[in-house]
Amino acid sequence: MSEVTTPGAALALYQAMSEVATLMLAAARAENWDLLVELETVRAAHGAELQRMQVSAEMTLQQRERSATLMRQMLADDDEIRKLAAARMVQLSHLMDDASTQRKLSKAYEA
């Protein structure tokens, strides 16, 4: 069920989502992956709320421009987060490969 809201309330939600995205990027840069996941949950909740909204009137030109700016910033933050996460995945893959190799060598020399 959608809730009727004002354009200003919708814009405030875009602003909140953008602020969370900025915090997510800071968490990724700090390699705080647990915090990143927690923040993504918050942002997803904001996004779900935004989807449920039925805005009572059209946004003004200034509001549309501001929401577009916020969306572009969120996309840029998401892109950098993806790059940082991909680099971390490569690191984890190497660690897992090294651990697997160590286990294989250990088993080979135990026999």
C-alpha positions in Angstrom: 0.0 0.0 0.0 1.4 3.4 -0.9 1.3 6.4 1.4 0.6 9.9 0.1 3.4 12.3 0.8 4.7 15.7 -0.2 7.5 16.3 -2.7 9.5 17.7 0.1 9.2 14.5 2.1 10.3 12.5 -0.9 13.3 14.8 -1.4 14.2 14.4 2.3 14.2 10.6 1.8 16.6 11.0 -1.2 18.8 13.1 1.0 18.8 10.5 3.7 19.7 7.8 1.2 22.5 9.9 -0.2 23.9 10.5 3.3 23.8 6.8 4.0 25.6 6.1 0.7 28.3 8.5 1.7 28.7 6.7 5.0 28.8 3.4 3.1 31.6 4.7 1.0 33.5 5.8 4.1 33.0 2.3 5.6 34.3 0.6 2.4 37.3 2.9 2.3 38.0 2.0 5.9 37.5 -1.7 5.0 34.7 -1.9 7.6 32.7 -4.4 5.7 30.3 -5.2 8.6 29.3 -1.5 8.9 28.9 -1.4 5.1 26.4 -4.2 5.3 24.5 -2.6 8.1 24.3 0.7 6.3 23.2 -1.1 3.1 20.2 -2.4 5.1 19.3 1.1 6.2 19.6 2.4 2.7 17.5 -0.5 1.3 14.8 0.4 3.9 14.8 4.0 2.7 14.5 2.8 -0.9 11.6 0.6 -0.1 9.9 3.4 1.7 10.5 5.7 -1.3 8.9 3.1 -3.6 5.8 3.0 -1.4 5.4 6.7 -1.6 2.8 8.4 -3.7 3.8 12.0 -4.0 0.9 14.3 -3.8 2.2 16.8 -6.3 5.0 17.2 -8.8 8.4 18.3 -7.6 9.4 21.8 -8.4 12.3 22.3 -10.8 14.6 23.0 -7.9 13.5 19.8 -6.2 13.9 17.7 -9.3 17.4 19.1 -9.9 18.3 18.4 -6.3 17.0 14.8 -6.4 18.9 14.3 -9.7 22.1 15.6 -8.1 21.6 13.3 -5.1 20.9 10.3 -7.4 24.1 11.0 -9.4 26.1 11.2 -6.2 24.6 7.9 -4.9 25.5 6.2 -8.2 29.1 7.6 -8.1 29.4 6.4 -4.5 28.0 2.9 -5.4 30.5 2.7 -8.3 33.4 3.3 -6.0 32.0 1.0 -3.3 31.7 -1.8 -6.0 35.4 -1.2 -7.0 36.6 -1.4 -3.4 34.5 -4.5 -2.7 35.8 -6.2 -5.9 39.3 -5.5 -4.8 38.5 -7.0 -1.4 37.0 -10.1 -3.1 40.2 -10.6 -5.0 42.2 -10.4 -1.7 39.9 -12.9 -0.1 40.1 -15.2 -3.0 43.9 -15.2 -2.8 43.7 -15.9 1.0 41.5 -18.8 0.3 43.7 -20.2 -2.4 46.7 -19.8 -0.1 44.9 -21.6 2.7 43.9 -24.4 0.3 47.4 -24.8 -0.9 48.7 -24.9 2.7 46.2 -27.7 3.6 47.2 -29.7 0.5 50.9 -29.4 1.4 50.2 -30.2 5.0 48.3 -33.4 4.0 51.0 -34.4 1.5 53.8 -34.1 4.1 51.7 -35.8 6.8 51.3 -39.0 4.8 
